[in-house]
Amino acid sequence: MTVVADDSSAAALARRRQAHWRAVRRWTGGLLLVWAGVTFGVAFEARALSFNFFGWPFSFWVGAQGAVLVYLLLVGVYAWAARRLDEVHDLDELD
């Protein structure tokens, strides 16, 4: 009987890990889309962002400062989401 219980718990763990990995890939894909939009969107739309902001072109501010802040925000969001997904799927290592 214990072998059957071990098999079912192993199967449940495998299902949880598979669901966790799918969720992590969705988050990663979404955050990569945001990253690509920030990285390439400013370069492609720089002419449309041609108004001055504190004496400098707005595209300069977004490229020099805003993109870096968005990248840091993306790292923070990913860390938060990964920790949350670990807890939701009962795969967290910190107990």
N, C-alpha and C positions, 0 to 999 in steps of 0.2 A: 504494500500500500504506500509506503513512503516513496518508492520509485515513481509511482504515478503522480503523487503530489509534487515531487521534485521536477518532473517533466512539465506539469502544468505551471508551476511557478517559473520555470525556465522559459516556457513559451510566453507567459505573461510579461516577463522581463524583456524578452526579445521584441514583443509588440510595443511595449512602452519605449524601448530604445528606438525602434523604427519610427514611431510617431514623433518622438523627440527630434530625431534627425530631420524628418520632413519639415517640422516647424522651424528648426534652426536654418535650414536651407531657404525657406520662405523669407524669414527675417533677413538673412544675408543677401538674398536677391533684391529685396526691397531697398535695403540700405545701399547696395551697389548702384541701384538705379538713381537714388538721390545723389550719391557721389558722382556718378557720370553726368548728371544734370548740372551739378554745381561746377564740375571741372570743365566740361565742354560747353555748357550753356553760356557761361560768361564769355568764352572766346568767340562763339558764334554770334552772340547777341550784343557784343561790345559796342557796335555803332548805335544800336537802339538805346543803349544806356549812356548817352552822351551828355547828360546834364551834369552841372558842377555840384559837388557836395563838399562843403568846407574848403572851397577853392581848388579842388582836384576833381577830375572826371570820376563819376560814380563807378565806372568799370574798374578804375584803379583801386578804389576802396574795396570793392567786392573781390577782386583778384588778389590783392595784397593782404587784406585782413579778413574779409568775410568768409572766404573759402577755408582758411585755416580754422576759423571758429566753427564752421559747419563740420569740418573733418573731426575736430575734437568732440563735438556734439554726437557725431555718428559713432565714435568709439564708446562714449558713455552710454548711448542708447543700446548699442550691441551688448555691452557688459550687463546692463540692467535686464535686457530681454533674455540673454542666455541664462542668467541666474534665475529669473522667473520661470523659464521653461524647465530648468532642472528641477525646481520645486514642484511645478505642476505635474511633471511626469515622474515624480518621486525618484529622481536620479541624482539628487544633490549629495555631495560628498561631505558637506559640513554638518555634522550632527552633534 
